[in-house]
Amino acid sequence: MKTVIVLLTLWVILAIVGFALKGLLWLAIIGIVLFVGTLIFGAIRRAGRKAGRAN
């Protein structure tokens, strides 16, 4: 879980830098896409752990 939080933080910083620098808008888009992907991955992984404990 710690890795997911670190990645989410990194992607937010990447998106902010992309929006701050006009020529790097593509960097902001990549940061947002990676943020959403990591968020979904973390949610799926967390749900899998909970399901594993129930059995």
SELO-734038 format. One record per atom (N, C-alpha, C, O): atom name; x, y negated, z negated; residue in one letter. Coordinates in nm, 2 decimals. Last residue first. Layout:
SELO-734038
<atom><atomo>CA</atomo><x>X</x><y>Y</y><z>Z</z><residuo>a</residuo></atom>
...
This chain:
SELO-734038
<atom><atomo>N</atomo><x>-1.21</x><y>1.58</y><z>-0.31</z><residuo>n</residuo></atom>
<atom><atomo>CA</atomo><x>-1.22</x><y>1.72</y><z>-0.29</z><residuo>n</residuo></atom>
<atom><atomo>C</atomo><x>-1.14</x><y>1.80</y><z>-0.39</z><residuo>n</residuo></atom>
<atom><atomo>O</atomo><x>-1.14</x><y>1.92</y><z>-0.38</z><residuo>n</residuo></atom>
<atom><atomo>N</atomo><x>-1.15</x><y>1.32</y><z>-0.38</z><residuo>a</residuo></atom>
<atom><atomo>CA</atomo><x>-1.29</x><y>1.37</y><z>-0.41</z><residuo>a</residuo></atom>
<atom><atomo>C</atomo><x>-1.29</x><y>1.52</y><z>-0.40</z><residuo>a</residuo></atom>
<atom><atomo>O</atomo><x>-1.37</x><y>1.59</y><z>-0.47</z><residuo>a</residuo></atom>
<atom><atomo>N</atomo><x>-0.91</x><y>1.26</y><z>-0.27</z><residuo>r</residuo></atom>
<atom><atomo>CA</atomo><x>-0.92</x><y>1.28</y><z>-0.42</z><residuo>r</residuo></atom>
<atom><atomo>C</atomo><x>-1.05</x><y>1.34</y><z>-0.46</z><residuo>r</residuo></atom>
<atom><atomo>O</atomo><x>-1.06</x><y>1.41</y><z>-0.56</z><residuo>r</residuo></atom>
<atom><atomo>N</atomo><x>-0.96</x><y>1.23</y><z>0.00</z><residuo>g</residuo></atom>
<atom><atomo>CA</atomo><x>-0.88</x><y>1.34</y><z>-0.05</z><residuo>g</residuo></atom>
<atom><atomo>C</atomo><x>-0.89</x><y>1.36</y><z>-0.19</z><residuo>g</residuo></atom>
<atom><atomo>O</atomo><x>-0.87</x><y>1.48</y><z>-0.23</z><residuo>g</residuo></atom>
<atom><atomo>N</atomo><x>-1.10</x><y>0.99</y><z>-0.01</z><residuo>a</residuo></atom>
<atom><atomo>CA</atomo><x>-1.17</x><y>1.11</y><z>0.03</z><residuo>a</residuo></atom>
<atom><atomo>C</atomo><x>-1.09</x><y>1.24</y><z>-0.01</z><residuo>a</residuo></atom>
<atom><atomo>O</atomo><x>-1.15</x><y>1.34</y><z>-0.04</z><residuo>a</residuo></atom>
<atom><atomo>N</atomo><x>-0.90</x><y>0.81</y><z>-0.08</z><residuo>k</residuo></atom>
<atom><atomo>CA</atomo><x>-1.02</x><y>0.83</y><z>-0.17</z><residuo>k</residuo></atom>
<atom><atomo>C</atomo><x>-1.09</x><y>0.96</y><z>-0.13</z><residuo>k</residuo></atom>
<atom><atomo>O</atomo><x>-1.14</x><y>1.03</y><z>-0.22</z><residuo>k</residuo></atom>
<atom><atomo>N</atomo><x>-0.73</x><y>0.84</y><z>0.14</z><residuo>r</residuo></atom>
<atom><atomo>CA</atomo><x>-0.68</x><y>0.88</y><z>0.01</z><residuo>r</residuo></atom>
<atom><atomo>C</atomo><x>-0.80</x><y>0.90</y><z>-0.09</z><residuo>r</residuo></atom>
<atom><atomo>O</atomo><x>-0.80</x><y>1.00</y><z>-0.17</z><residuo>r</residuo></atom>
<atom><atomo>N</atomo><x>-0.89</x><y>0.74</y><z>0.34</z><residuo>g</residuo></atom>
<atom><atomo>CA</atomo><x>-0.85</x><y>0.88</y><z>0.35</z><residuo>g</residuo></atom>
<atom><atomo>C</atomo><x>-0.80</x><y>0.93</y><z>0.22</z><residuo>g</residuo></atom>
<atom><atomo>O</atomo><x>-0.82</x><y>1.04</y><z>0.18</z><residuo>g</residuo></atom>
<atom><atomo>N</atomo><x>-0.91</x><y>0.47</y><z>0.27</z><residuo>a</residuo></atom>
<atom><atomo>CA</atomo><x>-1.04</x><y>0.56</y><z>0.27</z><residuo>a</residuo></atom>
<atom><atomo>C</atomo><x>-1.00</x><y>0.70</y><z>0.27</z><residuo>a</residuo></atom>
<atom><atomo>O</atomo><x>-1.07</x><y>0.79</y><z>0.21</z><residuo>a</residuo></atom>
<atom><atomo>N</atomo><x>-0.65</x><y>0.39</y><z>0.32</z><residuo>r</residuo></atom>
<atom><atomo>CA</atomo><x>-0.70</x><y>0.39</y><z>0.18</z><residuo>r</residuo></atom>
<atom><atomo>C</atomo><x>-0.83</x><y>0.47</y><z>0.17</z><residuo>r</residuo></atom>
<atom><atomo>O</atomo><x>-0.85</x><y>0.54</y><z>0.07</z><residuo>r</residuo></atom>
<atom><atomo>N</atomo><x>-0.64</x><y>0.42</y><z>0.60</z><residuo>r</residuo></atom>
<atom><atomo>CA</atomo><x>-0.55</x><y>0.50</y><z>0.51</z><residuo>r</residuo></atom>
<atom><atomo>C</atomo><x>-0.60</x><y>0.50</y><z>0.37</z><residuo>r</residuo></atom>
<atom><atomo>O</atomo><x>-0.59</x><y>0.61</y><z>0.30</z><residuo>r</residuo></atom>
<atom><atomo>N</atomo><x>-0.83</x><y>0.24</y><z>0.67</z><residuo>i</residuo></atom>
<atom><atomo>CA</atomo><x>-0.84</x><y>0.38</y><z>0.71</z><residuo>i</residuo></atom>
<atom><atomo>C</atomo><x>-0.76</x><y>0.46</y><z>0.62</z><residuo>i</residuo></atom>
<atom><atomo>O</atomo><x>-0.80</x><y>0.57</y><z>0.57</z><residuo>i</residuo></atom>
<atom><atomo>N</atomo><x>-0.71</x><y>0.00</y><z>0.58</z><residuo>a</residuo></atom>
<atom><atomo>CA</atomo><x>-0.84</x><y>0.04</y><z>0.53</z><residuo>a</residuo></atom>
<atom><atomo>C</atomo><x>-0.87</x><y>0.19</y><z>0.56</z><residuo>a</residuo></atom>
<atom><atomo>O</atomo><x>-0.92</x><y>0.26</y><z>0.47</z><residuo>a</residuo></atom>
<atom><atomo>N</atomo><x>-0.47</x><y>-0.01</y><z>0.72</z><residuo>g</residuo></atom>
<atom><atomo>CA</atomo><x>-0.47</x><y>0.00</y><z>0.57</z><residuo>g</residuo></atom>
<atom><atomo>C</atomo><x>-0.60</x><y>0.05</y><z>0.52</z><residuo>g</residuo></atom>
<atom><atomo>O</atomo><x>-0.60</x><y>0.13</y><z>0.42</z><residuo>g</residuo></atom>
<atom><atomo>N</atomo><x>-0.57</x><y>-0.04</y><z>0.98</z><residuo>f</residuo></atom>
<atom><atomo>CA</atomo><x>-0.49</x><y>0.08</y><z>0.95</z><residuo>f</residuo></atom>
<atom><atomo>C</atomo><x>-0.48</x><y>0.10</y><z>0.79</z><residuo>f</residuo></atom>
<atom><atomo>O</atomo><x>-0.50</x><y>0.21</y><z>0.75</z><residuo>f</residuo></atom>
<atom><atomo>N</atomo><x>-0.69</x><y>-0.29</y><z>0.96</z><residuo>i</residuo></atom>
<atom><atomo>CA</atomo><x>-0.77</x><y>-0.17</y><z>0.99</z><residuo>i</residuo></atom>
<atom><atomo>C</atomo><x>-0.70</x><y>-0.04</y><z>0.95</z><residuo>i</residuo></atom>
<atom><atomo>O</atomo><x>-0.76</x><y>0.05</y><z>0.89</z><residuo>i</residuo></atom>
<atom><atomo>N</atomo><x>-0.46</x><y>-0.44</y><z>0.91</z><residuo>l</residuo></atom>
<atom><atomo>CA</atomo><x>-0.58</x><y>-0.44</y><z>0.81</z><residuo>l</residuo></atom>
<atom><atomo>C</atomo><x>-0.66</x><y>-0.32</y><z>0.83</z><residuo>l</residuo></atom>
<atom><atomo>O</atomo><x>-0.70</x><y>-0.25</y><z>0.74</z><residuo>l</residuo></atom>
<atom><atomo>N</atomo><x>-0.32</x><y>-0.40</y><z>1.14</z><residuo>t</residuo></atom>
<atom><atomo>CA</atomo><x>-0.26</x><y>-0.36</y><z>1.01</z><residuo>t</residuo></atom>
<atom><atomo>C</atomo><x>-0.37</x><y>-0.35</y><z>0.90</z><residuo>t</residuo></atom>
<atom><atomo>O</atomo><x>-0.38</x><y>-0.26</y><z>0.82</z><residuo>t</residuo></atom>
<atom><atomo>N</atomo><x>-0.49</x><y>-0.53</y><z>1.32</z><residuo>g</residuo></atom>
<atom><atomo>CA</atomo><x>-0.45</x><y>-0.39</y><z>1.34</z><residuo>g</residuo></atom>
<atom><atomo>C</atomo><x>-0.40</x><y>-0.33</y><z>1.21</z><residuo>g</residuo></atom>
<atom><atomo>O</atomo><x>-0.44</x><y>-0.22</y><z>1.17</z><residuo>g</residuo></atom>
<atom><atomo>N</atomo><x>-0.49</x><y>-0.79</y><z>1.23</z><residuo>v</residuo></atom>
<atom><atomo>CA</atomo><x>-0.61</x><y>-0.72</y><z>1.23</z><residuo>v</residuo></atom>
<atom><atomo>C</atomo><x>-0.58</x><y>-0.57</y><z>1.24</z><residuo>v</residuo></atom>
<atom><atomo>O</atomo><x>-0.65</x><y>-0.49</y><z>1.17</z><residuo>v</residuo></atom>
<atom><atomo>N</atomo><x>-0.21</x><y>-0.85</y><z>1.26</z><residuo>f</residuo></atom>
<atom><atomo>CA</atomo><x>-0.28</x><y>-0.86</y><z>1.13</z><residuo>f</residuo></atom>
<atom><atomo>C</atomo><x>-0.40</x><y>-0.78</y><z>1.13</z><residuo>f</residuo></atom>
<atom><atomo>O</atomo><x>-0.42</x><y>-0.70</y><z>1.03</z><residuo>f</residuo></atom>
<atom><atomo>N</atomo><x>-0.18</x><y>-0.82</y><z>1.54</z><residuo>l</residuo></atom>
<atom><atomo>CA</atomo><x>-0.11</x><y>-0.73</y><z>1.45</z><residuo>l</residuo></atom>
<atom><atomo>C</atomo><x>-0.17</x><y>-0.73</y><z>1.31</z><residuo>l</residuo></atom>
<atom><atomo>O</atomo><x>-0.18</x><y>-0.63</y><z>1.24</z><residuo>l</residuo></atom>
<atom><atomo>N</atomo><x>-0.34</x><y>-1.03</y><z>1.62</z><residuo>v</residuo></atom>
<atom><atomo>CA</atomo><x>-0.37</x><y>-0.90</y><z>1.67</z><residuo>v</residuo></atom>
<atom><atomo>C</atomo><x>-0.31</x><y>-0.80</y><z>1.57</z><residuo>v</residuo></atom>
<atom><atomo>O</atomo><x>-0.37</x><y>-0.70</y><z>1.53</z><residuo>v</residuo></atom>
<atom><atomo>N</atomo><x>-0.20</x><y>-1.25</y><z>1.51</z><residuo>i</residuo></atom>
<atom><atomo>CA</atomo><x>-0.34</x><y>-1.22</y><z>1.47</z><residuo>i</residuo></atom>
<atom><atomo>C</atomo><x>-0.38</x><y>-1.08</y><z>1.51</z><residuo>i</residuo></atom>
<atom><atomo>O</atomo><x>-0.44</x><y>-1.01</y><z>1.43</z><residuo>i</residuo></atom>
<atom><atomo>N</atomo><x>0.05</x><y>-1.23</y><z>1.64</z><residuo>g</residuo></atom>
<atom><atomo>CA</atomo><x>0.04</x><y>-1.23</y><z>1.49</z><residuo>g</residuo></atom>
<atom><atomo>C</atomo><x>-0.10</x><y>-1.19</y><z>1.45</z><residuo>g</residuo></atom>
<atom><atomo>O</atomo><x>-0.12</x><y>-1.11</y><z>1.36</z><residuo>g</residuo></atom>
<atom><atomo>N</atomo><x>-0.03</x><y>-1.27</y><z>1.91</z><residuo>i</residuo></atom>
<atom><atomo>CA</atomo><x>0.03</x><y>-1.15</y><z>1.87</z><residuo>i</residuo></atom>
<atom><atomo>C</atomo><x>0.02</x><y>-1.13</y><z>1.72</z><residuo>i</residuo></atom>
<atom><atomo>O</atomo><x>-0.01</x><y>-1.02</y><z>1.67</z><residuo>i</residuo></atom>
<atom><atomo>N</atomo><x>-0.12</x><y>-1.54</y><z>1.88</z><residuo>i</residuo></atom>
<atom><atomo>CA</atomo><x>-0.21</x><y>-1.44</y><z>1.92</z><residuo>i</residuo></atom>
<atom><atomo>C</atomo><x>-0.16</x><y>-1.30</y><z>1.88</z><residuo>i</residuo></atom>
<atom><atomo>O</atomo><x>-0.24</x><y>-1.22</y><z>1.83</z><residuo>i</residuo></atom>
<atom><atomo>N</atomo><x>0.12</x><y>-1.66</y><z>1.81</z><residuo>a</residuo></atom>
<atom><atomo>CA</atomo><x>0.01</x><y>-1.67</y><z>1.71</z><residuo>a</residuo></atom>
<atom><atomo>C</atomo><x>-0.09</x><y>-1.56</y><z>1.75</z><residuo>a</residuo></atom>
<atom><atomo>O</atomo><x>-0.15</x><y>-1.50</y><z>1.66</z><residuo>a</residuo></atom>
<atom><atomo>N</atomo><x>0.27</x><y>-1.62</y><z>2.04</z><residuo>l</residuo></atom>
<atom><atomo>CA</atomo><x>0.32</x><y>-1.56</y><z>1.91</z><residuo>l</residuo></atom>
<atom><atomo>C</atomo><x>0.20</x><y>-1.56</y><z>1.81</z><residuo>l</residuo></atom>
<atom><atomo>O</atomo><x>0.19</x><y>-1.46</y><z>1.73</z><residuo>l</residuo></atom>
<atom><atomo>N</atomo><x>0.14</x><y>-1.78</y><z>2.22</z><residuo>w</residuo></atom>
<atom><atomo>CA</atomo><x>0.13</x><y>-1.64</y><z>2.24</z><residuo>w</residuo></atom>
<atom><atomo>C</atomo><x>0.18</x><y>-1.56</y><z>2.11</z><residuo>w</residuo></atom>
<atom><atomo>O</atomo><x>0.13</x><y>-1.45</y><z>2.08</z><residuo>w</residuo></atom>
<atom><atomo>N</atomo><x>0.21</x><y>-2.03</y><z>2.14</z><residuo>l</residuo></atom>
<atom><atomo>CA</atomo><x>0.08</x><y>-1.99</y><z>2.11</z><residuo>l</residuo></atom>
<atom><atomo>C</atomo><x>0.06</x><y>-1.84</y><z>2.13</z><residuo>l</residuo></atom>
<atom><atomo>O</atomo><x>-0.02</x><y>-1.77</y><z>2.06</z><residuo>l</residuo></atom>
<atom><atomo>N</atomo><x>0.45</x><y>-2.17</y><z>2.15</z><residuo>l</residuo></atom>
<atom><atomo>CA</atomo><x>0.45</x><y>-2.03</y><z>2.10</z><residuo>l</residuo></atom>
<atom><atomo>C</atomo><x>0.31</x><y>-1.99</y><z>2.06</z><residuo>l</residuo></atom>
<atom><atomo>O</atomo><x>0.29</x><y>-1.91</y><z>1.97</z><residuo>l</residuo></atom>
<atom><atomo>N</atomo><x>0.45</x><y>-2.43</y><z>2.22</z><residuo>g</residuo></atom>
<atom><atomo>CA</atomo><x>0.49</x><y>-2.34</y><z>2.32</z><residuo>g</residuo></atom>
<atom><atomo>C</atomo><x>0.48</x><y>-2.19</y><z>2.28</z><residuo>g</residuo></atom>
<atom><atomo>O</atomo><x>0.50</x><y>-2.11</y><z>2.36</z><residuo>g</residuo></atom>
<atom><atomo>N</atomo><x>0.37</x><y>-2.56</y><z>1.97</z><residuo>k</residuo></atom>
<atom><atomo>CA</atomo><x>0.28</x><y>-2.55</y><z>2.08</z><residuo>k</residuo></atom>
<atom><atomo>C</atomo><x>0.32</x><y>-2.45</y><z>2.19</z><residuo>k</residuo></atom>
<atom><atomo>O</atomo><x>0.23</x><y>-2.38</y><z>2.25</z><residuo>k</residuo></atom>
<atom><atomo>N</atomo><x>0.40</x><y>-2.44</y><z>1.66</z><residuo>l</residuo></atom>
<atom><atomo>CA</atomo><x>0.48</x><y>-2.47</y><z>1.77</z><residuo>l</residuo></atom>
<atom><atomo>C</atomo><x>0.40</x><y>-2.45</y><z>1.90</z><residuo>l</residuo></atom>
<atom><atomo>O</atomo><x>0.36</x><y>-2.34</y><z>1.93</z><residuo>l</residuo></atom>
<atom><atomo>N</atomo><x>0.19</x><y>-2.36</y><z>1.49</z><residuo>a</residuo></atom>
<atom><atomo>CA</atomo><x>0.26</x><y>-2.48</y><z>1.46</z><residuo>a</residuo></atom>
<atom><atomo>C</atomo><x>0.35</x><y>-2.53</y><z>1.58</z><residuo>a</residuo></atom>
<atom><atomo>O</atomo><x>0.36</x><y>-2.65</y><z>1.61</z><residuo>a</residuo></atom>
<atom><atomo>N</atomo><x>0.10</x><y>-2.11</y><z>1.58</z><residuo>f</residuo></atom>
<atom><atomo>CA</atomo><x>0.01</x><y>-2.23</y><z>1.60</z><residuo>f</residuo></atom>
<atom><atomo>C</atomo><x>0.09</x><y>-2.36</y><z>1.57</z><residuo>f</residuo></atom>
<atom><atomo>O</atomo><x>0.05</x><y>-2.46</y><z>1.63</z><residuo>f</residuo></atom>
<atom><atomo>N</atomo><x>0.33</x><y>-1.96</y><z>1.52</z><residuo>g</residuo></atom>
<atom><atomo>CA</atomo><x>0.28</x><y>-1.97</y><z>1.66</z><residuo>g</residuo></atom>
<atom><atomo>C</atomo><x>0.19</x><y>-2.09</y><z>1.68</z><residuo>g</residuo></atom>
<atom><atomo>O</atomo><x>0.20</x><y>-2.15</y><z>1.79</z><residuo>g</residuo></atom>
<atom><atomo>N</atomo><x>0.34</x><y>-1.99</y><z>1.25</z><residuo>v</residuo></atom>
<atom><atomo>CA</atomo><x>0.45</x><y>-2.04</y><z>1.33</z><residuo>v</residuo></atom>
<atom><atomo>C</atomo><x>0.41</x><y>-2.06</y><z>1.47</z><residuo>v</residuo></atom>
<atom><atomo>O</atomo><x>0.44</x><y>-2.16</y><z>1.54</z><residuo>v</residuo></atom>
<atom><atomo>N</atomo><x>0.11</x><y>-1.85</y><z>1.19</z><residuo>i</residuo></atom>
<atom><atomo>CA</atomo><x>0.12</x><y>-1.99</y><z>1.15</z><residuo>i</residuo></atom>
<atom><atomo>C</atomo><x>0.23</x><y>-2.05</y><z>1.23</z><residuo>i</residuo></atom>
<atom><atomo>O</atomo><x>0.21</x><y>-2.17</y><z>1.28</z><residuo>i</residuo></atom>
<atom><atomo>N</atomo><x>0.17</x><y>-1.59</y><z>1.28</z><residuo>a</residuo></atom>
<atom><atomo>CA</atomo><x>0.06</x><y>-1.66</y><z>1.34</z><residuo>a</residuo></atom>
<atom><atomo>C</atomo><x>0.07</x><y>-1.81</y><z>1.31</z><residuo>a</residuo></atom>
<atom><atomo>O</atomo><x>0.05</x><y>-1.89</y><z>1.40</z><residuo>a</residuo></atom>
<atom><atomo>N</atomo><x>0.38</x><y>-1.52</y><z>1.10</z><residuo>l</residuo></atom>
<atom><atomo>CA</atomo><x>0.40</x><y>-1.52</y><z>1.25</z><residuo>l</residuo></atom>
<atom><atomo>C</atomo><x>0.30</x><y>-1.61</y><z>1.32</z><residuo>l</residuo></atom>
<atom><atomo>O</atomo><x>0.33</x><y>-1.68</y><z>1.41</z><residuo>l</residuo></atom>
<atom><atomo>N</atomo><x>0.24</x><y>-1.52</y><z>0.86</z><residuo>i</residuo></atom>
<atom><atomo>CA</atomo><x>0.35</x><y>-1.62</y><z>0.88</z><residuo>i</residuo></atom>
<atom><atomo>C</atomo><x>0.38</x><y>-1.63</y><z>1.03</z><residuo>i</residuo></atom>
<atom><atomo>O</atomo><x>0.40</x><y>-1.74</y><z>1.08</z><residuo>i</residuo></atom>
<atom><atomo>N</atomo><x>0.07</x><y>-1.31</y><z>0.91</z><residuo>v</residuo></atom>
<atom><atomo>CA</atomo><x>0.02</x><y>-1.44</y><z>0.88</z><residuo>v</residuo></atom>
<atom><atomo>C</atomo><x>0.12</x><y>-1.55</y><z>0.91</z><residuo>v</residuo></atom>
<atom><atomo>O</atomo><x>0.09</x><y>-1.65</y><z>0.97</z><residuo>v</residuo></atom>
<atom><atomo>N</atomo><x>0.26</x><y>-1.10</y><z>0.93</z><residuo>w</residuo></atom>
<atom><atomo>CA</atomo><x>0.18</x><y>-1.13</y><z>1.05</z><residuo>w</residuo></atom>
<atom><atomo>C</atomo><x>0.12</x><y>-1.27</y><z>1.03</z><residuo>w</residuo></atom>
<atom><atomo>O</atomo><x>0.10</x><y>-1.35</y><z>1.13</z><residuo>w</residuo></atom>
<atom><atomo>N</atomo><x>0.37</x><y>-1.09</y><z>0.67</z><residuo>l</residuo></atom>
<atom><atomo>CA</atomo><x>0.45</x><y>-1.12</y><z>0.78</z><residuo>l</residuo></atom>
<atom><atomo>C</atomo><x>0.37</x><y>-1.17</y><z>0.90</z><residuo>l</residuo></atom>
<atom><atomo>O</atomo><x>0.41</x><y>-1.26</y><z>0.97</z><residuo>l</residuo></atom>
<atom><atomo>N</atomo><x>0.14</x><y>-1.01</y><z>0.53</z><residuo>t</residuo></atom>
<atom><atomo>CA</atomo><x>0.20</x><y>-1.14</y><z>0.50</z><residuo>t</residuo></atom>
<atom><atomo>C</atomo><x>0.29</x><y>-1.18</y><z>0.62</z><residuo>t</residuo></atom>
<atom><atomo>O</atomo><x>0.29</x><y>-1.30</y><z>0.66</z><residuo>t</residuo></atom>
<atom><atomo>N</atomo><x>0.10</x><y>-0.76</y><z>0.63</z><residuo>l</residuo></atom>
<atom><atomo>CA</atomo><x>0.00</x><y>-0.86</y><z>0.65</z><residuo>l</residuo></atom>
<atom><atomo>C</atomo><x>0.06</x><y>-1.00</y><z>0.63</z><residuo>l</residuo></atom>
<atom><atomo>O</atomo><x>0.02</x><y>-1.09</y><z>0.70</z><residuo>l</residuo></atom>
<atom><atomo>N</atomo><x>0.34</x><y>-0.63</y><z>0.55</z><residuo>l</residuo></atom>
<atom><atomo>CA</atomo><x>0.32</x><y>-0.65</y><z>0.69</z><residuo>l</residuo></atom>
<atom><atomo>C</atomo><x>0.21</x><y>-0.76</y><z>0.71</z><residuo>l</residuo></atom>
<atom><atomo>O</atomo><x>0.22</x><y>-0.84</y><z>0.80</z><residuo>l</residuo></atom>
<atom><atomo>N</atomo><x>0.30</x><y>-0.63</y><z>0.27</z><residuo>v</residuo></atom>
<atom><atomo>CA</atomo><x>0.42</x><y>-0.70</y><z>0.33</z><residuo>v</residuo></atom>
<atom><atomo>C</atomo><x>0.39</x><y>-0.73</y><z>0.47</z><residuo>v</residuo></atom>
<atom><atomo>O</atomo><x>0.42</x><y>-0.84</y><z>0.52</z><residuo>v</residuo></atom>
<atom><atomo>N</atomo><x>0.07</x><y>-0.47</y><z>0.26</z><residuo>i</residuo></atom>
<atom><atomo>CA</atomo><x>0.07</x><y>-0.61</y><z>0.21</z><residuo>i</residuo></atom>
<atom><atomo>C</atomo><x>0.18</x><y>-0.69</y><z>0.27</z><residuo>i</residuo></atom>
<atom><atomo>O</atomo><x>0.16</x><y>-0.81</y><z>0.31</z><residuo>i</residuo></atom>
<atom><atomo>N</atomo><x>0.18</x><y>-0.23</y><z>0.35</z><residuo>v</residuo></atom>
<atom><atomo>CA</atomo><x>0.07</x><y>-0.30</y><z>0.43</z><residuo>v</residuo></atom>
<atom><atomo>C</atomo><x>0.06</x><y>-0.44</y><z>0.39</z><residuo>v</residuo></atom>
<atom><atomo>O</atomo><x>0.04</x><y>-0.53</y><z>0.47</z><residuo>v</residuo></atom>
<atom><atomo>N</atomo><x>0.36</x><y>-0.17</y><z>0.15</z><residuo>t</residuo></atom>
<atom><atomo>CA</atomo><x>0.41</x><y>-0.19</y><z>0.29</z><residuo>t</residuo></atom>
<atom><atomo>C</atomo><x>0.30</x><y>-0.27</y><z>0.37</z><residuo>t</residuo></atom>
<atom><atomo>O</atomo><x>0.34</x><y>-0.36</y><z>0.45</z><residuo>t</residuo></atom>
<atom><atomo>N</atomo><x>0.20</x><y>-0.12</y><z>-0.06</z><residuo>k</residuo></atom>
<atom><atomo>CA</atomo><x>0.29</x><y>-0.23</y><z>-0.07</z><residuo>k</residuo></atom>
<atom><atomo>C</atomo><x>0.34</x><y>-0.27</y><z>0.07</z><residuo>k</residuo></atom>
<atom><atomo>O</atomo><x>0.35</x><y>-0.39</y><z>0.10</z><residuo>k</residuo></atom>
<atom><atomo>N</atomo><x>0.08</x><y>0.12</y><z>0.00</z><residuo>m</residuo></atom>
<atom><atomo>CA</atomo><x>0.00</x><y>0.00</y><z>0.00</z><residuo>m</residuo></atom>
<atom><atomo>C</atomo><x>0.09</x><y>-0.13</y><z>0.00</z><residuo>m</residuo></atom>
<atom><atomo>O</atomo><x>0.05</x><y>-0.23</y><z>0.06</z><residuo>m</residuo></atom>
